[in-house]
Amino acid sequence: MAKDEKAAAPAPAEKKQEEKKESKPKAAAGGKKGAAVKEAASKKDYYAVQGTKIERKRRNCPKCGPGVFLAEHKDRNACGKCGYTEFKAKKQ
């Protein structure tokens, strides 16, 4: 092969715009099939007004202080901010 002969590179293909196809909505990443989606809790779910006083429905995090609540799981209470966890006693 001579130096002047170079392999001819193919011309760039023209981009074709395909029409959008209607498809099924994609499942949430990392989610289970058919799992119910829980709505985020709002402030009204954490407090109850009793007369002139406010009653807090959930426990506060002992590390973070008032205003940061512990999430309630079936086997534990956990803080989403600092990671503090309390495990619930097993029923025997």
HELIX and SHEET records of a PDB file:
HELIX    1   1 LYS A   43  ASP A   45  5                                   3    
SHEET    1   A 2 TYR A  47  GLN A  50  0                                        
SHEET    2   A 2 LYS A  53  ARG A  56 -1                                        
SHEET    1   B 4 ASN A  60  CYS A  61  0                                        
SHEET    2   B 4 GLY A  65  GLU A  72 -1                                        
SHEET    3   B 4 ARG A  76  CYS A  79 -1                                        
SHEET    4   B 4 THR A  85  PHE A  87 -1                                        
END                                                                             
